[in-house]
Amino acid sequence: MARPKAQNVDAAKDAQDLPCAAPELAAEMVRWLMHLAAERRMSAKTVEAYRRDVAQFLEFLASHLGRRVTLKALAALTPADVRAFMAARRSAGIGSRSLMRGLAGVRSFARTLERDGKGTVAALAAVRAPKVAKTLPKPLPIASARRVADSDLRAGEERDPWVLARDAAVLALLYGSGLRISEALGLRRGQVPAPGEGDSITVTGKGNKTRMVPVLSQVLELVAAYVAACPYDLPAKGPLFVGAKGGPLSPRIIQLTMERLRGALDLADTATPHALRHSFATHLLARGGDLRSIQELLGHASLSTTQIYTAVDTEQLLKAYRAAHPRA
């Protein structure tokens, strides 16, 4: 067995000193934390976060039950006890995401107790974790979205011109065709036509599903400029976009590129490569594009996904209804 780091040992010792837990329960918590450190190879910070989450739960129960928490008391908990803990955490200003993470730590400890024959905390499984609202990237202003492919914005960077041309081409595809970053970086050289020789490309999306999307002539010109400047051979069946050493381009490089552009364009931290795809859909909708067409362009299996993704408001839905329904 690998020896845990000193910090993880400290976390386990902290668990042993919990006045709210009976000695046998504190001992089980120590063994659990040592297991996370040595067997699961978790970092010191992660182990400490788990210790803190379970300690908060036990401290609440000690106050709630009016006595130190034992293994028997844990097994006798009711869903109402767990909900009372959740309500107390919310009253303390804890959000849904933090509460969900905290419950995950408590449930991990409970599963270990059950596996080791120390009792089953059925109440934890009977209570649903709090729902976390889906967060969507905010669309960029149209003017800013159009400028992300402007290489002049990065003229002061000490980077090869072909690298700047490459990044501009990738970002132009994300906004111009609404591609996911994985779809853009998965393109083969032969899939993208030269300027004047086509106006669409076929991409492979989630679930290995293919779809055809339009591509603007300006985007094709940026791709052609990158291909002409690239110092590496780009065979038709090889990746279109390559890294500095000629291998497949990492998504992280494009993410870092957007981070640099945020400063140049005075954009919020939400301006990520994925936000360009969101901007593509939102701007099309604002210009009168219908949801069904946008669904096809984005490669969504369900129209409801497109409605959420593009943050369609009630008024826009009503306009789509009035425009499409025969009796509206």
C-alpha positions in Angstrom: 0.0 0.0 0.0 1.4 3.4 -0.9 1.9 5.8 2.0 -0.4 8.8 2.0 1.1 12.3 2.0 1.7 14.0 5.3 -1.1 16.5 4.6 -3.6 13.6 4.2 -2.4 12.1 7.5 -3.1 15.5 9.1 -6.6 15.5 7.7 -7.2 12.0 9.1 -5.9 13.2 12.6 -8.3 16.1 12.4 -11.1 13.7 11.9 -10.1 11.8 15.0 -10.5 14.9 17.1 -14.1 15.5 16.2 -16.0 16.0 19.5 -19.3 15.6 17.7 -18.6 11.9 16.8 -18.4 8.9 19.0 -14.9 7.2 19.1 -15.9 4.3 16.8 -17.4 6.6 14.2 -14.3 8.9 14.3 -12.1 5.9 13.8 -14.1 4.8 10.8 -13.8 8.3 9.3 -10.0 8.2 9.8 -9.8 4.9 8.0 -11.9 6.3 5.2 -9.7 9.3 4.7 -6.6 7.2 4.8 -8.2 5.0 2.1 -8.9 8.1 -0.1 -5.3 9.2 0.2 -3.5 5.9 -0.2 -5.8 3.7 -2.3 -7.7 6.3 -4.3 -4.6 8.6 -4.7 -6.6 11.7 -4.0 -4.8 15.0 -3.4 -4.4 16.6 0.0 -6.8 19.3 -0.9 -9.5 16.8 -2.0 -9.1 14.7 1.1 -9.4 17.8 3.2 -12.5 18.8 1.3 -14.1 15.4 2.0 -13.1 15.6 5.7 -14.7 19.1 6.0 -17.9 18.0 4.3 -18.5 15.0 6.5 -17.5 17.0 9.6 -20.1 19.6 8.8 -22.7 16.9 8.5 -21.8 15.3 11.8 -21.6 18.6 13.6 -25.1 19.4 12.4 -26.4 16.0 13.5 -24.9 16.3 16.9 -26.7 19.6 17.4 -29.9 18.2 15.7 -30.0 15.0 17.7 -28.7 16.5 21.0 -25.9 14.0 21.4 -22.7 12.7 19.9 -23.3 10.8 16.6 -22.7 7.1 16.7 -22.8 4.5 13.9 -26.2 3.4 15.2 -27.5 6.9 15.1 -26.3 7.3 11.5 -28.1 4.1 10.5 -31.3 5.4 12.2 -31.4 8.7 10.3 -34.6 9.6 8.5 -34.9 11.5 5.2 -36.3 14.4 7.3 -33.0 14.6 9.2 -31.1 14.8 6.0 -33.4 17.5 4.6 -33.0 19.5 7.9 -29.2 19.4 7.2 -29.8 20.7 3.7 -32.1 23.4 4.9 -29.5 24.5 7.5 -26.8 24.7 4.9 -29.0 26.7 2.6 -29.8 29.1 5.5 -26.0 29.6 5.8 -25.9 30.8 2.2 -24.6 27.6 0.6 -25.5 27.3 -3.0 -26.9 24.2 -4.8 -23.5 23.2 -6.4 -21.6 23.4 -3.1 -24.4 21.5 -1.3 -24.4 18.8 -3.9 -20.7 18.4 -3.6 -20.9 18.2 0.2 -23.6 15.5 0.0 -21.5 13.6 -2.4 -18.7 13.4 0.2 -21.1 12.3 2.9 -22.5 9.6 0.7 -19.0 8.4 -0.2 -18.4 7.9 3.6 -21.7 6.2 4.0 -21.0 3.7 1.1 -17.7 2.9 2.8 -19.4 2.2 6.1 -21.9 -0.1 4.3 -19.2 -1.9 2.4 -17.3 -2.5 5.7 -20.4 -3.9 7.4 -20.7 -0.9 9.8 -24.3 -0.1 8.9 -26.4 1.4 6.1 -27.4 5.1 6.0 -30.5 4.6 3.9 -31.8 8.1 4.5 -29.1 9.6 2.3 -30.2 7.5 -0.7 -33.8 8.5 -0.1 -33.1 12.2 -0.5 -32.5 13.7 -3.9 -29.5 15.9 -4.4 -30.3 19.6 -5.1 -30.7 20.5 -8.7 -28.0 22.7 -10.2 -29.2 25.1 -12.8 -27.6 24.7 -16.2 -25.2 27.5 -17.0 -24.8 28.6 -20.6 -22.1 30.7 -22.0 -23.2 34.2 -22.8 -23.2 35.1 -26.5 -20.6 37.6 -27.6 -21.7 40.9 -29.1 -21.9 40.6 -32.9 -19.0 43.0 -33.5 -16.7 41.2 -31.1 -17.7 37.8 -32.5 -16.7 38.9 -36.0 -13.3 40.2 -34.8 -12.1 37.1 -33.0 -10.6 35.9 -36.3 -8.7 39.1 -36.8 -5.0 38.3 -36.6 -4.1 42.0 -36.2 -5.5 41.8 -32.7 -2.6 39.5 -31.8 0.1 41.3 -33.8 2.2 42.0 -30.7 2.5 38.3 -29.7 5.8 36.5 -30.4 4.2 33.8 -32.4 4.8 32.5 -35.9 2.5 34.0 -38.5 1.2 30.6 -39.5 0.1 29.9 -35.9 -1.9 33.2 -35.8 -3.5 32.2 -39.2 -4.3 28.8 -37.8 -6.0 30.1 -34.7 -8.0 32.7 -36.8 -9.2 29.9 -39.1 -10.4 27.7 -36.2 -12.2 30.5 -34.4 -13.8 31.6 -37.7 -15.2 28.0 -38.1 -16.6 28.0 -34.5 -18.5 31.2 -35.1 -19.2 31.0 -38.8 -20.5 27.4 -38.8 -21.4 26.9 -35.2 -19.0 24.0 -34.7 -18.0 22.5 -31.4 -14.3 22.8 -30.8 -13.9 19.0 -31.1 -15.7 19.1 -34.5 -13.4 21.8 -35.9 -10.2 20.1 -34.7 -11.5 16.8 -36.0 -11.7 18.0 -39.6 -9.5 16.4 -42.2 -7.7 18.5 -44.8 -9.7 17.0 -47.6 -13.0 17.9 -45.9 -12.7 21.6 -46.4 -13.1 22.9 -49.9 -10.8 25.7 -51.3 -12.4 29.1 -51.8 -14.9 29.1 -54.7 -15.0 25.2 -54.8 -17.8 24.6 -52.3 -19.9 26.2 -49.6 -20.4 23.4 -47.0 -18.5 20.9 -45.0 -19.4 17.6 -43.3 -18.5 17.3 -39.7 -18.7 14.5 -37.2 -20.4 15.4 -33.9 -21.6 13.7 -30.8 -22.5 10.1 -31.1 -20.4 9.9 -34.2 -23.2 11.5 -36.1 -22.4 13.4 -39.3 -24.1 16.5 -40.5 -23.6 19.1 -43.3 -23.1 22.7 -42.3 -22.6 25.8 -44.5 -19.3 27.5 -44.5 -18.8 31.2 -45.4 -16.4 32.2 -48.2 -14.5 34.4 -45.7 -13.9 31.4 -43.5 -12.7 29.3 -46.4 -10.3 32.1 -47.3 -8.9 32.1 -43.7 -8.5 28.3 -43.9 -6.7 28.6 -47.2 -4.4 31.3 -45.8 -3.5 29.0 -42.9 -2.8 26.1 -45.2 -0.6 28.2 -47.4 1.4 29.4 -44.5 1.6 26.1 -42.5 5.2 24.7 -42.6 4.0 21.2 -42.3 2.6 18.8 -45.0 -1.2 18.5 -44.7 -2.3 15.4 -46.5 -6.0 15.1 -47.5 -6.7 12.4 -44.9 -4.6 14.0 -42.2 -5.8 16.6 -39.6 -6.4 20.0 -41.0 -5.2 21.9 -37.9 -1.9 20.9 -36.4 0.1 22.1 -33.4 3.5 23.8 -33.3 5.3 20.4 -33.7 3.1 19.2 -36.5 0.9 16.9 -34.4 -2.9 17.2 -33.8 -3.9 20.6 -32.4 -5.0 20.5 -28.7 -8.3 22.2 -27.7 -6.4 23.9 -24.9 -4.4 26.0 -27.4 -7.6 27.4 -28.8 -8.9 28.0 -25.2 -5.7 30.0 -24.4 -6.1 31.9 -27.6 -9.6 33.1 -26.5 -8.2 34.0 -23.2 -5.7 36.4 -24.9 -8.5 37.8 -27.1 -10.7 38.6 -24.2 -8.3 41.3 -23.1 -7.9 42.7 -26.6 -11.7 42.9 -27.1 -12.6 43.7 -23.5 -14.7 40.6 -23.2 -16.0 38.8 -20.0 -14.5 35.5 -18.8 -17.5 33.8 -20.3 -16.1 34.4 -23.8 -14.8 30.9 -24.5 -14.5 28.9 -27.7 -17.8 27.3 -26.9 -19.4 30.7 -26.5 -18.7 31.3 -30.2 -21.0 28.3 -31.0 -23.6 29.8 -28.7 -23.2 33.2 -30.4 -23.7 31.6 -33.8 -27.0 30.1 -32.7 -28.2 33.2 -30.8 -27.3 35.6 -33.6 -29.1 33.5 -36.2 -32.2 33.4 -34.0 -32.1 37.2 -33.5 -31.9 37.6 -37.3 -35.0 35.6 -37.9 -33.6 32.0 -38.2 -36.1 29.3 -37.2 -35.5 26.9 -34.4 -35.7 23.8 -36.5 -33.1 25.0 -39.0 -30.8 26.0 -36.1 -31.3 22.6 -34.5 -30.0 21.0 -37.7 -27.1 23.3 -38.0 -26.0 22.6 -34.4 -26.5 18.9 -34.6 -29.0 18.7 -31.7 -31.1 15.5 -31.6 -33.9 17.3 -29.8 -35.5 20.7 -30.5 -35.8 21.3 -26.7 -32.0 21.2 -26.5 -31.8 24.0 -29.0 -34.4 26.1 -27.1 -32.3 25.9 -24.0 -29.0 26.3 -25.8 -30.0 29.5 -27.5 -31.8 30.9 -24.4 -35.0 31.4 -26.4 -37.3 33.7 -24.5 -41.1 33.6 -24.5 -41.6 36.4 -27.0 -39.3 34.8 -29.6 -41.2 31.5 -29.2 -44.5 33.3 -29.7 -43.1 35.0 -32.8 -42.1 31.6 -34.2 -45.5 30.3 -33.4 -47.3 33.2 -35.1 -45.1 32.9 -38.2 -45.5 29.1 -38.5 -49.0 28.2 -37.4 -51.7 28.2 -40.1 -54.3 29.7 -37.8 -52.2 32.1 -35.9 
